[in-house]
Amino acid sequence: MKIIIAGSLALGLATNIAQPRTALAWGDDGHKVVALIAQSFLETDVRTRVNALLAADMDSLTSHDIASAATWADKFRDSNIGGARQRTRQWHFVDIELTAPDLDQACFNHPALPPGTVASNGPADDCVIDKIEEFAKELANSATDLEEQVVALKFLLHFVGDLHQPLHASDDHDRGGNDKKVAASWIKAGNLHHYWDTEFVDLLETDAKSIASDLIGHISKDQAQQWPAGSPSDWAKESFLVAKTDAYGLLSDPSSGGSYGLSDKYVKTATADVALQLSKAGVRLAFVLNNALRKH
């Protein structure tokens, strides 16, 4: 099924539910959407530089267009090349606890990179906020080795998207919603994290390019100028609030079997949240890349 976007970005989601369809994986599609939105907001010289860096990439885990490259960090982690799963898995999120929110604690108190260490070899115990800042700094430094610049770019394409998934920035002692079983009309039962990762994105349109095109068309000039304000820490806190008020806050009581039933109202709200978060992520990713790669 899908929900068609109409009207304003946050509120223009139709309530009509169509027939169910095969789900697409946000593990790929959501990140592609963010990258495609960002691409439309890149400065001309920056877009040329991004394309050149991706063309220089020798890695075969993904294709080298911006949308495909945005999925690389997951592919790299899952490949476990050189122990990549253990080395990088915690970089994808910042688990701010609902009951006692402490961003510094969720970021392992922001470990510094050891002298002479590139960000891609940084401590395993680190969070998505720190990694965005480290990789952006590397990308902006012309002295950074070309191979590391390419890796930094690919991590940035992915991590800015991760930061805007509300359940990548929050935790209710449930592994970011992975331990909460949920079910909703027309959607296969699963866990809460998966629903926000995948199912609510699937309701927007049929493929990543269509979703990105629809969302770009609803981003106003004022939003494009306002959303880049702040820092990755501020963006994480914003994602946390979406999780606290909606992803977790709108849950009904669980059934006797421990499963949460999601109402049509919950699904509508969550889908609108996802549309907005993907849009913000795309605009902010462009901002990060423009700052790092524009000619000075």
N, C-alpha and C positions, 0 to 999 in steps of 0.2 A: 504494500500500500504506500501511498505517498500523500503528503499534505502540500498543496501548492502555495507558494508565497505570493501574497498580494498586499498592497497598502504599505504601511510603515514596516520597517524591518522587524521590530520586536513584537508587534501586535498583528501583523498581517498574515497570520497563518489560518487557513480555512479549517473548519472543523469537520468537514466531510471526510469519512473514512472509506477508501476504495477497497478493492479486493487485495488480499495479501499477495506479496511477490517474494521472490528469492532475495534474501538479505545480502547487501554488500558489506564488506568489512571496512569499518572506519580505520582500522589499522593502516589501511592504504588510502581509502577515499577521503577521510577527514583531513589527513595530512596533505593530500593532493589539493583539496579545496583551499586550504590555507595558503599553500604555495602559489596557486593560480590567482588568488586574490592579491597576494603580495606582488606578483609579477606585474599586475596592472597598475600598481602604485610605485613601481621602481622608476627612478630617474633614468634617462636614456643611457648615459654612460655607465651607470651601475648595472643595468640590465645586460649591457654588452660584457661587462666584467664578470658577472655571474655566469653567463653562457660560456665565456672563455674558460673559467675555472672548471666548470662541469665538463667541458670538452676535453680538458686535460686529465680528467679522472680515469685512472686505469683499473679501478675496481669493477668487478662484473656482477655484484650483487643486485644492482638495479640498472635500468637505463639512465642516461645522463641528461635528460630533460629535467626542468626544475620540479615538476610535479612528481616524477618518479624518484628523484633524488631526495625528496622530502620524506620518503618511506625508508630510506637507507638505514637510519639508526636502529629501527626495529629489526631489519633484516640482519644487520651486523650483530646485534645482541643475540638474536636467535641462532645465528650461525655458530656462535661460541668460538669463533676464530681467535686464537691466542687468549682464551679464557674471557672473551668479550662479555659473556652473560654476567659473570660475577663482577667484572671490572666496571661495567657501564649501566647495569640494570637500575641502580638507584638514582642515576642521573636523570631519569625520565619524569620524576615527580618530586613533590615536596609535601610530605604527609603532616599537615597541620591538624592537630587533634581538636575536635569540636569541643570537648569538655574542658580543655586547658590549652588554648591556642598559643603556641610559642614558635614563631617562624625560625628563630635562631636554632632552637633545638631540632626542628625539623630539617634544618640544613647542616646538622652535625657541627654546629658552631663555626661554620664557614672555614673549613681547612684551607690553608694557603698552599699554592703549588710550591713544591720544593724547588730551590734554585736550579735553573737550567732544564726544568721539566716542562714539556709542552702540555697543553690542556688535555689532549687526548690520552695522555698517560697519567693524569691526575689521580688523586685518591679515590678509591671505590666508594667510600662513605662521603658522598657529597650530594647536592640536590640540583634540581633543574635551574633554579635561580642563579646559583654560582656558575654553572656551566654555560649558561647563556652569556653572562658577563665575561667569562674567561675567553670563550670562543669569539665573541665580538671584538675583544681587545686584540686577539691574535689576527683576526681578519683585517683589522685596521692597520696593522703593523707591516709595512712593506718588507721588513727584515725577516718575517716569518717564512719558513721554507714552503715552497709551492705545494708539496704534498700535504703539509699540515694545514695550509690555507684551504685546500679542497675539503679536507676532513672537517675543519672548523665550519665551513659553509654548510656542509651536509648536516652536521649536528644542529646548527642554528635553524635550518629549514624545518627540522623536526621538533626541536625542543620548544620553540616559541609556540607551536601548536599544542604540545603537551601541557604547557603551563596554563592554557586556557580551557582545558577539560576540567570541570569543577572537581571531579573525583581523582584528579592527579594533584590536587592542591588541598586535600582534606582527608580526614580519617575519623571513623567512629569506632575504633578498635575492631574494624572489620576489613582490613586491608583495602581501604579505599572503596568500599562497597562490594568487593569481591565475595564476601561471606554472607551477603544479604540476598536471599532468593526472592525473585519478583516474577510477576506475570501480569499481562495486560491483554485486552481484546485484540485479536488479529496478530499478536506477536508471540513467538515461541517463548516459553518460559526460560528464564536464565537468571543471571545475577545483576544486581544494580549497576555495577561498574560496566558490564558489557552493554547494558541498555544505553547508558550515556555515551559509551564509546562508539556504538554501532547502530542500535535500533532507532534512536531518535534522529540520527543523521540520515538514515534510510528513508525517513518520512518526508524529507525535504524535496528530493527529486530522484531521478533514476540513475544518475551517474555524476561523477565529480565535476566534470566540465559544466554540466547543467546547473548543479548546485552553485558553483562559483559564479557563473554568469548571473543567476538570479540574485545572489547576495550582493555582488558588485553593483548591480542596478539599484539596490536599495540603500547603499551607503551614501549619505549626503556629504557635501563639502565640509559642513561644520563637523560632522563625525570624523571625517578623515583628518581634520586638523586637531580635534580634541583628543581622540583616543591615544595618540602616541605619548601624551603627557605622563609623567611619572617614570617609574623604573620597573624592572622585572619583579622586584619585591612588591611594589604596589599592585601590579597585575595579578600576582599570586594571591594577594589579600582579596582582591576583587573576585577571583575565581572561588576562593574559599567562602565568601559571602553567598555566592550563588548556590554552592553546595549546602551551606547551613540553612538558608531560607527555603530553597526549593528541592534540591536533590534529596536531602535528608528531611528538611523541615516539613515537606508536604506529604511525607509517607503516612499512611494510615497505620493503625495497629496491625501487627502480624496475625496470621491465622494460627490456629492451634498447632499446625504443622510447621510454623515458623516462616511461612512465605508471606510476602507483602503483595497485595493486589493493587495495581496502579489504575486509578480511575481515568476516564477520558480527559478530565480536567488536568490531571497530573501530566498525562502524555502531551497535551496541548502546550502546557506551560514549559515542560522540559524541551520540547521541540523548538519553541521560540527562544529559549535560553541557548540552545545549541547553535541556532542560526546566528544569534548575536555574538556568541563567543568565537565562532569560526570567523566571523567578519572582523571582530576586533583583533584576533590573532593575525589575520592576513595583513591588515593595515599596520600593525605594530611590527610584524616581521619585515615589511618593506622599510619601515622607519629604521630598524636596526641595521639592515643591509645598506640603506642609503648613507647612514652615518659612517658605517665602516668602510665603504668602498668608493664613495664619491671622490672626485679629484679635488685636492686642496690647493 
